[in-house]
């Protein structure tokens, strides 16, 4: 009898161990592990539940917009439209990847997460007062996949179908290999009103769209400004996930064609808050009187967000870039140390990983677990992946890059590109090695032009061309460029979006974010391993292996990263004492009328 009870206890323990991933009418779901906040939580730790409602905040954007429809490829959508539409779940920003119920009251998934059922809150409503129904959710999924921006086709590609279970329950059924992320991915989907969008979805929209979120569009002037107003009777304002958030009555975004003009407008008080992305401006341009008298605060805020990859993305669809050795040689001509010293005041670190500033970044040589993934492709991968740690070329900061240019020259000769009359040409075809670096901002010319000068020293003709934002977006969508500057962010829980970034299929679809044209069977395999990872360690191993392949195939000439938010703002706002680890948390700030009264600067 004792033996029987011991066996029974063993199987009960074993059953519980395998049931960790099973959720039944849960309030939240984590990618790996358990949610931080239990079902009775009152609010997130990084908010102030007593924050007053009222006032406004003025922000800025560079470029232009011509539509309020941010779900299709057509047009340039306005900023901040995400707060017009609610999703089934909402992410917390003090956990790596955990989603809590918003439109969805509860979440049910099996152990293998092959499907998910969301129970819809009865109080969930669109701005016109109509209830959010299961039919709206199913229509949204199908429409985004069939008619939406190409991104959605990849992001929701493993969702086989959505079915109505009851009047307030919808079931999403998944296909393909195990993908623990899919219930969270579907939870991120913005839910659209079928009644409103059915006959407008494919159109450029120049009217305030009906959504279900905390803000609606109050007014706008296409390309110039857009004003959002807080929805007074917002259906979800008292939910724990929203307590202490969305405190401004108005959000106003002013558009500027030029970043220099935008900064001067900030100094004059034309808008209230800016996040600085240029080291030179951060070092030299914030010495105006409002900073000196304390009216404007300038702060560097540490974060733990993966910084992803910014760099010169090489379009391997172009014949001249198909050879990996050529792409490798191009990296030796970029002088980061001089750039960082002279232009950036040594504020940056060189990026050596597509998942920088996280535990997903590859380091040293591959581990045993990584090799288990990589060895099957050993004959198709560069030997460096197995024998050398990836490190970018290093210069001394003097601007003399002769040593690295000699290495680049040797690599190019190895690849069949010789120098004739000072020009780099292909030995067999006589075709010159030349290309254009496409930019959207004149500010990047000071990075691209010195790089082009270095390339010229080894016989490569690299032109730099800056175009307006509309033309730039069209050319990126059509992959009509040779090389361009792109920044791809990453999360602590990479998954489906990697298909859009790197998968062979996305390389063929206009509008995808596979700017480099990556079409590599090893990359495809590793992406699926990332998506199917059942625990954090498996995710880390697959992601590090993918990182190694992307780095050593030289699809990108890496730039740099910083591990802080550089922000400045007119001192008329309050903010919580705790900063979220993985976000700036601007939607938790509030207008402080007493601080505003103390401002000494007269603002026009």
Secondary structure by P-SEA (a helix, b strand, c coil): caaaaaaaaaaaaaaaaaacccccccccccccccccccccccccccccccbbbbbbbbbbbcbbbcccccccccccccccccccccccbbbbccccbbbbbccccbbbbcccccbbbbbbbccccccccccccaaaaaaaaaaaacccccccccccccccccccccccbbbbbbccccccaaaaaaaabbbbccccccccccccccccccccccccccccccccbbbbbccccccccccccccccccccbbbbbbbccaaaaaaaaaaccccbbbbcccccccccccccccccccbbbbbbbbccccccccccccccccccccaaaaaaaaaaccaaaaaaccccccbbbbccccccccccccccccaaaaaacccccccccccccccccccccccccccaaaaaaaaaaaaaaacccccccccccccccccbbbbbbbccccaaaaaaaaaaaaaaabbbbbbbbbcaaaaaaaaaaccccbbbbbbbbccccccccccccccccccccccccccccccaaaaaaaaaaaacccaaaaaaaaaaaaaaaaaacccccccccccccccccccccccccccccccccccccccaaaaaacccccc
